[in-house]
Amino acid sequence: MPALLKKAADTNVFISEASDSALISVCSGLSENRVFNSLQNIQNIKSNPMKMKMALCYNALIDKLGPKFRQFQNYEKLVTMVVQFMNEGALEVRNMGK
């Protein structure tokens, strides 16, 4: 997942769009716990475009969980991670976190 995040933040639009769809596919195809653990292992990102893509992954995970969101075993950590995007300095990251 880190390599996909890096490619998704690329300035080349074609590579970025292909990586976005690959990220969403990965988040939809893997188990919820595996996606969450992968995202938890990627913490020290300073690049705003990569933070936006991480927020996109959390979005895909929440969409996948759907009505089971509150029964997710890492529910509190997931909410905490998404709320942290609201405290970011970049407007794009905050909007993606919403």
Secondary structure in CASP SS format (residue, H / E / C, confidence):
PFRMAT SS
TARGET T0000
AUTHOR 0000-0000-0000
METHOD secondary structure of the structure
MODEL  1
M C 1.00
P H 1.00
A H 1.00
L H 1.00
L H 1.00
K H 1.00
K H 1.00
A H 1.00
A C 1.00
D C 1.00
T C 1.00
N C 1.00
V H 1.00
F H 1.00
I H 1.00
S H 1.00
E H 1.00
A H 1.00
S H 1.00
D H 1.00
S H 1.00
A H 1.00
L H 1.00
I H 1.00
S H 1.00
V H 1.00
C H 1.00
S H 1.00
G H 1.00
L C 1.00
S C 1.00
E H 1.00
N H 1.00
R H 1.00
V H 1.00
F H 1.00
N H 1.00
S H 1.00
L H 1.00
Q H 1.00
N C 1.00
I C 1.00
Q C 1.00
N C 1.00
I C 1.00
K C 1.00
S C 1.00
N H 1.00
P H 1.00
M H 1.00
K H 1.00
M H 1.00
K H 1.00
M H 1.00
A H 1.00
L H 1.00
C H 1.00
Y H 1.00
N H 1.00
A H 1.00
L H 1.00
I H 1.00
D H 1.00
K H 1.00
L H 1.00
G H 1.00
P H 1.00
K H 1.00
F H 1.00
R H 1.00
Q H 1.00
F C 1.00
Q C 1.00
N C 1.00
Y H 1.00
E H 1.00
K H 1.00
L H 1.00
V H 1.00
T H 1.00
M H 1.00
V H 1.00
V H 1.00
Q H 1.00
F H 1.00
M H 1.00
N C 1.00
E C 1.00
G C 1.00
A C 1.00
L H 1.00
E H 1.00
V H 1.00
R H 1.00
N H 1.00
M H 1.00
G H 1.00
K C 1.00
END
